[in-house]
Amino acid sequence: MDLRLKGKVAMVAASSKGLGYGIAQALAQEGASLSIGSRNEKNIEATADKLRNETGVPVLATVLDSSNPESILQWTAVTLKEFGGVDKLVVNAGGPPAGKFEDFSDEDWQAAFELNLFSAVRMIRAAIPSMRERGGGSILTVTSMSVKEPIDVLILSNVMRSGVTSLVKSLATQLAPDNIRLNNLMPGRINTDRIRSLDGLNSEKQGVSVAQIQAASQAQIPLGRYGTIEEFGRCGAFLLSDAASYITGSSIAVDGGVLKTVW
């Protein structure tokens, strides 16, 4: 299948590693030009070099703090200057801390809002003028399967990522006349640093080995294993592409079948 991504310009946030990298890699393999951003300059430059060497596509690397509005505007500005416009946007950010409701202060809630919800508002708002000028585009948010089934120790993430999901559904209707599509990817247990960190926390909490925690988690997944960032990235690239031109306002789980809800 030709995803018709060659020559398209894609902005991918939080893409030095993990889920964002998986999507960036898949887009590059399909010939898209990339503007990637992450907080750590050394890491994002190394990722850009790797993608250039592997795929030969143009890759612009920018230091990006998704919780900072000026950083988002700067990332958008350098992308427009370098490539002349943007066709695809991946809204992504690291997750807030794990914990119970009473563990968090007002400052913690505000930080989670800035990082996970307001960053989505700001990135989308910055990108849509260029998409309108180019006759359309597509936007993909990365949230979590917790928007369908809240995860007990991830209350900050549960709340903020649910807000992002509602934002996507609302904007899919509002921006459809501009030929701008929005969809949401909900990762389950994909083998990333964050999942490994959460497994480590659960290991300490329960007094068992990480291997035991992982085995118990995988036993709950119908496919019997954690997903890979490559599998996640290919799904993201498809939804961003013209091959998915009649899909908008949808939330797609990439979870190995673990979600039991039918809606």
Secondary structure, 3 states (H helix, E strand, C coil): CCCCCCCCEEEEECCCCHHHHHHHHHHHHCCCEEEEEECCHHHHHHHHHHHHHHHCCCEEEEECCCCCHHHHHHHHHHHHHHHCCCCEEEECCCCCCCECHHHCCHHHHHHHHHHHHHHHHHHHHHHHHHHHHCCCEEEEEECCHHHCCCCCCEHHHHHHHHHHHHHHHHHHHHHHHHCEEEEEEEECCECCHHHHHHHHHHHHHHCCCHHHHHHHHHHCCCCCCCECHHHHHHHHHHHHCHHHCCCCCCEEEECCCCCCCCC
